[in-house]
Amino acid sequence: MLELRSSPQCHPAYRRVAIEMHRLSGEQAGHKAVAEAMTHLTTEEPELERLAAERRAEAKRGSQ
């Protein structure tokens, strides 16, 4: 769930929650190894990547 909801395509609010959950789980002694194993987790600050992707798609449709 954390890897899916932290992806750049996900809503920024969901990304913030997923990133915080990952950070907190890494602080727990029993969960640190699990948090470290999540290599595909995107921890960059959530922005509106989805909006940029939609704008590129719209521009591409307009040029056809």
N, C-alpha and C positions, 0 to 999 in steps of 0.2 A: 504494500500500500504506500509506503513512504517513497519508494523509488518511482512509482507511477505518479503520485501526486506532487512530486518535486520537479517533474520534467518541465522544460521550458514552455510546452504547449498548454500546461495546466493554468488555471486561474491563479493570479498572484496571491489571493487570500489563502487558497488551499496550499500553495507553495510555502508561504510563510509558516503555516501550521505544521506542515510535514518537515520542514527544515528544523523547526524548534523541537519537534518530537524526536528527531534524529539526534540533535545536540543533547537533549536531556537523557535519552537512552544511552548515549556514550558516556555519560557521567555515572551511570549506575554500574556497580561492580559486576553484577551478573550479566549485564547486557552489553558491556563494552566490546566484547569480541563480535557480537552480532552487528553492532553499529559499524565497526571497522570493516566487516565483510560486505557492507553495502557500497560496493565500488561504483555503481552506476548512479548513485544519488547526486543530484545537482544541488550544490549548496550556494550558488550565486544568488545575489539579491534579486528577489522576484521583480520583474518588470512586465511590461505588456508585450511579450514576444508574440503572443497569439495575434494581437492587433497588427503587428508588423507583417506577420505571415499572411493575414487576410488582405492587407493592402497590396502586398506583392502579387497575390493571386488575382485580385481585382485589376491591377495594372496589366497583368499578363492577359486576362480575358479581354480587356479593352484594346489591346494591340493586335488582336487576331481578327 
